């Protein structure tokens, strides 16, 4: 009887695993690819990092692209599809950025630039307005202003607000 039970079990397993295979997946995979043609006005735009070091302003009409060729940020108008200006930054010194890893456009024409050594908030004149000291991450002193956002008040002074200003 034990042999018959094993035989019936194997026979049942064999028939239950022999379903007809289908090629119908039921879903279609599709994607869109958008391409922009930008008038660079003879400016060499840095696309070597596949524009991963880029930020869009809060109004979503301007792209800021880091250009490692001359350590600057290139401003590109998305409505006119053209290069507007280059904002040169210093690598060293009181307004230095060190090696730029990421840029984020903030409100009021400000940038948060994360550098390899120095990070902070800069204006369009490439002036460092507020630095972030990575050694104080656990204390949160310098990073409270980054978490809460940064903007200028009517007097042109940096102030913290209750909502983030980063556009990620």
Secondary structure, 3 states (H helix, E strand, C coil): CHHHHHHHHHHHHHHHCCCCCCCCCCCCCCCCCCCCCCECCCCCCCCCCCCCCEEECCCCCEEEEEECCCCEEEEEECCCCEEEEEEECCCCCCCCCCCEEEEEECCCCEEEEEECCCEEEEECCCCEEEEECHHHCCCCCCCHHHHHCEEECCCCCEEECCCCCCCC
